[in-house]
Amino acid sequence: MRRWPTLVLAGLMVLTCAPQAFAWAWAQTSSASLDQFQEEAKRTRLGPAIGVDQRTVDLLIQIDRRYKPLKAKLTREMSSDLHRLRQLLQNPNPGEDEVRTILHGMFQKRQETLALQQKQLEEEMAVLTPVQQARYLIFLMGLRQQMAKEALNLRGAPGGSRPPQGGAVGEIPAVQPSR
């Protein structure tokens, strides 16, 4: 009977973390190129876009460089946990304790990731005025969209098509609920 909450939590965690894990795995062949693209875009376009000098741009890039490896490590760990969870769920009767342990670790890593993102954002915002902060956030959102397109181009996706979705990616066997 207690199996339902655990399976529901597992499903929610997969839905929550799968996009990040998939995006990380999808971009691995070109992550260095994407990092270079992002940094070069910031270095050349950020100053004029938000109204700051090159010293401030360099400071923002330095802050990003400091947090990037920490966030990447957590993303790799969550991807590994998700892989372990999928393997475990291939079993018709996965061990609840093991599922719970993996889920707990994934939730914890997600919280750590959010905390790092928040801390980085606070550091970045501390060097900008409110108007610059707003322009910076809009700049970052546009840059993320550009990077997603660039990732597809680097992978050689014809016509900007999307990476494969559904089907075998993340699929787990269906089980009958226990009563």
Order of alpha helices (4+ residues) and beta strands (2+ residues): alpha-alpha-alpha-alpha-alpha-alpha
